[in-house]
Amino acid sequence: MMPMISFRMSKEEAKQLHAYVKMNHLNLSEFVCECILDRIESDLKLDEDRILHALKNSKENVYDHTDVWNMLEV
């Protein structure tokens, strides 16, 4: 059984959501789930871009695990 998540929204927001879903022949649950997961994916991509930008502009040395193992002679 899949978990259920509930949330609150105004009557006007709910009316707008239901109208949009109906007009586009969508499943409400799938639509909301997809929107949430798209937002998470977008936020994670932004975080990844920030990290890559910071690494590129950093004056610190960056080593991957194999470099560290070689330095430690492991």
C-alpha positions in Angstrom: 0.0 0.0 0.0 1.3 3.4 -0.9 1.6 6.1 1.8 -0.9 9.0 1.7 0.2 12.6 2.2 -2.4 15.3 2.8 -2.0 19.1 2.8 -4.2 22.1 3.2 -5.0 24.8 0.6 -7.6 27.5 0.3 -10.9 26.7 -1.4 -10.0 28.9 -4.3 -6.6 27.2 -4.8 -8.3 23.8 -4.6 -10.9 24.9 -7.2 -8.2 26.1 -9.5 -6.2 22.9 -9.1 -9.2 20.7 -9.8 -10.2 22.8 -12.8 -6.7 22.6 -14.2 -6.5 18.8 -13.7 -9.9 18.2 -15.3 -9.2 20.5 -18.2 -5.9 18.7 -19.0 -7.3 15.2 -18.4 -4.8 14.5 -15.6 -4.9 12.3 -12.5 -4.8 14.7 -9.5 -2.6 12.5 -7.4 -0.1 11.8 -10.2 0.0 15.5 -11.1 0.7 16.7 -7.6 3.3 14.0 -7.0 5.0 14.9 -10.3 5.0 18.6 -9.4 6.6 17.9 -6.0 9.3 15.6 -7.5 10.1 18.1 -10.3 10.6 20.8 -7.6 12.9 18.6 -5.6 14.9 17.6 -8.7 15.2 21.3 -9.7 16.4 22.3 -6.2 19.0 19.5 -6.2 20.2 20.6 -9.6 20.6 24.1 -8.3 22.6 22.8 -5.3 24.8 20.7 -7.7 25.4 23.8 -9.9 26.3 25.9 -6.8 28.8 23.2 -5.6 30.4 22.9 -9.0 30.6 26.7 -9.4 32.2 27.0 -5.9 34.7 24.2 -6.7 35.6 25.8 -10.0 36.2 29.2 -8.4 38.0 27.8 -5.4 41.7 28.3 -4.9 41.9 25.2 -2.7 43.3 21.9 -4.0 40.7 19.3 -4.7 41.6 15.6 -4.5 39.5 12.6 -5.4 39.7 9.5 -3.3 42.4 7.8 -5.5 44.7 10.8 -5.1 44.3 10.6 -1.3 44.9 6.8 -1.3 48.1 7.4 -3.3 49.3 10.1 -1.0 48.6 7.9 2.0 50.2 5.0 0.2 47.1 2.8 0.8 
